[in-house]
Amino acid sequence: MIELTINGVARQVDVEGDTPLLWVIRDTLGMTGTKYGCGIAQCGACSVLLDGQATRSCVMPVESAVGAQITTIEAIERHPAGRKIVEAWVSGQVPQCGYCQSGQVIAATALLGQTPKPTEDDIAAAMTNLCRCGTYNSIADAIRHAATAA
């Protein structure tokens, strides 16, 4: 048994230690907001917060997450920056197809959690997730809006 803390709740899962965290979150625990995209940590659809850092869960062995605080999109609004990001995403109507958006929101939350007033360079460096619909300008606008929200 492996014990994880996900969204503030201690959970025990009966999986092999090398199972990717993404599959534990989605298949074992049924939290499907975190998406599978590429399986090689390139696209970011699988991003979760691991102790506040945006982390690609598709290549992270679950045993590497033991002892960490894991936050998925299902609980992102409990994070102060996450709440601001979600509000900015909604008001800016950021998503098009929406598939990548949970990972985008996770990455933006990590950015604002670490850098509350990011520069354009900070945004460009942090937002490396891919979006097939090309909503990059709307994403950056939403981050700027969230950074100035009270």
N, C-alpha and C positions, 0 to 999 in steps of 0.2 A: 504494500500500500504506500502511496505517495501522498503527502499532505501539502496542499496548496492553499494560499489565501487569495481568493478571487472576489473582487468587489466587496472586500471587508468581511467575507465569510470563509471560515476554515472548511475545507472540503478534502475528503479522502477519496482517492481514485485508485483503482486497481488496474494499472497499466505498466508496461515496460518503461524503464527510465529513459530510453532513447526515443520514445514516442514524441513526435513534434507537439509542442504546446498547443498549436492550433487545433489539432485533432482531438486533444483532450477537452479543450474549451467547447468545440462544436459537437463532436460525436459523443463523448462520454458525459459531458455536463449539459448539453442541449442549448448552449448559448450561441445562436447562429448569426448574431450581428457582426461578429468578426468573420471576414470572408477569406476564402481561398482564391488567390489570383494566379500566381505563377509557380509557387512552390520552391523558388530559388532566392527569395528575399530581395527581389528586384522591384516589384510593383508597390508594395506597402499595403495592399488590401487587408492583410492579416495583422496589421499593427495593433498592439496593446501597449498600455503603460506598464512598465516593470520598474517599480520604485521611482515612478515619475518620468522615466525615459521611454520614448517611443521605441518599441522593440518589434522586430519582425518575427512573429510566432511560428511561421511555417517551417523554419529551420532551427528553432530553439528546442533542444531536448527538454522534456518536462522536468527532468531531474535538476536542470540548471535553474529552474524557477523556484525551487524549494526555498522557503524562508523569505521570499520577496513578496511585496505587495503588488498584486496583478490587478489592473483595472481594465475592463473591457468597455466597449461602447454602451453596453446596457446600463452602466453606472457612471458614465462620464459626466453627467450633469451634477453629480455629488461633488465633483472637483470644482473649486471656484472658477478657474480658468475655463474648464469644460462647459460650465453653464453659460459663460459669456460667449464662448465659441458657438455653441448650439444656437443661442439666441441670434447671433450675427448671421449664422448659416441660414436660419429660417427667414430672417428679415431681408437678407440679400438674395434669397431664392437661389442658392448656390448649386444644388444638385441638378443634373440633367437626368441621366439614367440612374444615378445614385449608387451604383455598385461599389465604387471606390470610396465613397464618402465616409464610411465608418473609420477607415484607416486615415483619411485626410483629417477628420476631426480629432482623432487620437494624436496625430503628429502636430497639429496646431495647438492642441491643449498642452502637450509637452513643451512646445516652444514658449507659449505664454506663461507656463508654470516656471520656466527657467529665466525667461527674458520678458518681463511684463510690458515693456515698451520696445518692441523689436524694430530694428532698422529694415530697410528694404533688403540689404544684404543678409540680415539674420533670417528674414522670411525665405529668401531664395535658398539659403543653406539648409534650413530645416525642412522645407517642403519638397522632399524628393520623391514622394509617392507619385505614381503614374495615374493619369486620368484619360481614358480613351475619348471622352467627350470634350476635352480641352477646357475645362472650367478653371484653369489656373488663374486667370485675372480675377474672376469672382471669388476664388478662394483667398487670394492675397487681399482683396478688398474687405472680405469678411474678417480676416485676421487684423487688419488695420482698424476696422470698426470695433472689434472686440477689445483691442488694446486701449482704446480711448473710452470704452464704456465704464460707467461708474460702478 
